[in-house]
Amino acid sequence: MEKNVQSKSVRLEHIVKEYESPDKSVFRAVDDINVVINPGEFVTLLGPSGCGKTTTLRMVAGFEVPTSGEIFLGDEKINKLTPDKRDTAMVFQSYALFPHYNVFNNISYGLRLQKLSSAEISQKVAAIIELVGLTGLEKRYPNEISGGQQQRVALARALVMEPGVMLFDEPLSNLDAKLRVSMRTEIRKIQRRLGVTSMYVTHDQSEAMALSDRIIIMNGGRIEQIGSPEEIYQKPASEFVADFIGRANFMKGVVKDIDAKGVLIELYGSVLRVQGSRLYAVGDEVTVVVRPESITVGVDGQFEGDVVMSTFMGAHQEYFVQLGDVTLDVEQLNPAGSVKFKEGEKVRVHMNEESMYIVG
């Protein structure tokens, strides 16, 4: 299949979704969100259960109706369109395959509803079957193929419709860990080849990092941050984002000075130059995040700490080091051949200032 020149943008303007409980109280699942997804872009909605990400996706699909706000596909407002009238296709968590249809008939179902000729259906299905790696399985039924193959059938059934926007509702959550990794690679490869606009929902941070051009972090129905995987990881907008994406250490400090190169912060008796996202004043109390892989333990460093746990993990040595009132999570890569410190030993702790960031 060639690149999808019909890929469309998605625009959400002040979207609110409220539900009324039996006691007449109102729960706001999605709270005034604004998002623009560009044609051909892969954007992931990421957050904990109940954050509003699936509700947002279902509103774009047409399975939920916004309480207020507008949804656009390209320049078309689609709030009042039923799911079958929207230029979208969805891959569900449960795959939703027809058990009494074989692979070919599952994939061709939507094309048959469009009354295409048999020749055109065969051509389109053959192309998509080759693209997703199902060649030779056309006559098998869902119960005769693996979970990963069923997932590919669900993906092919959506892609064969050549939608302007693809929607993914946690499509890999039913697969084992190893298969999830290989399937996310396949999804990204196919999406890049076709250039189809994609919205993807997951609570798996590594999945979001591997797949996305941009990630939308949601919490409590609101958007906490939108950015590339690198921006989200290296410059989190809040403690919630830093804690949700990857592992993080948080330390409290006081602003001592500000210069052209950054903010000078006193942390546990040492002064470090750290970057931040806003203006600060001398004397401000701030929270700094530093990732485990940006810390090393040894005989040199800005701080002195005590090793409270030391664990060999193969690719890295994991330490927990007590520094004042905080226990640091440290991930020292390539431990083979390097000095390993034991529980109870005093060590010097070095933090890479360029990898530290003020989050509050």
Number of C-alpha atoms within 10 A of each C-alpha: 15 8 15 20 13 17 25 25 21 23 21 21 15 16 21 22 22 15 13 10 9 7 6 8 9 11 12 17 20 27 19 17 17 16 15 12 19 16 21 24 22 24 24 27 26 27 26 15 13 14 21 24 29 22 20 25 20 19 19 26 25 21 13 16 22 22 13 15 16 17 25 17 22 19 11 12 13 20 20 13 12 13 18 10 11 19 19 24 23 25 24 18 16 15 20 12 19 14 12 11 15 20 30 22 19 21 30 23 16 16 20 13 8 10 9 13 11 12 8 11 21 14 11 18 23 19 16 22 23 13 17 19 14 18 12 10 16 17 12 14 19 20 11 14 14 11 17 17 18 21 26 24 29 23 25 26 28 23 28 22 21 21 21 25 29 26 23 23 21 18 23 25 14 15 15 11 10 8 14 17 15 11 18 17 15 17 15 16 14 18 21 15 14 18 20 26 26 30 22 25 25 22 19 16 17 13 20 24 20 13 21 21 17 21 26 24 25 24 21 17 21 20 22 16 18 19 18 16 21 13 14 21 20 18 21 25 21 18 17 15 21 23 16 19 21 13 16 20 20 21 18 17 22 20 21 17 17 16 8 5 9 14 24 20 28 18 18 17 11 11 17 21 20 21 20 18 13 8 7 14 12 13 12 13 16 17 19 23 25 25 24 20 18 16 21 20 24 15 11 12 15 15 17 19 19 21 21 16 16 17 15 13 13 11 12 16 19 20 26 20 26 18 16 15 9 14 18 24 21 25 23 21 15 12 16 12 6 11 9 15 18 15 14 13 12 18 21 17 21 17 19 17 14 14 16 23 24 25 21 15
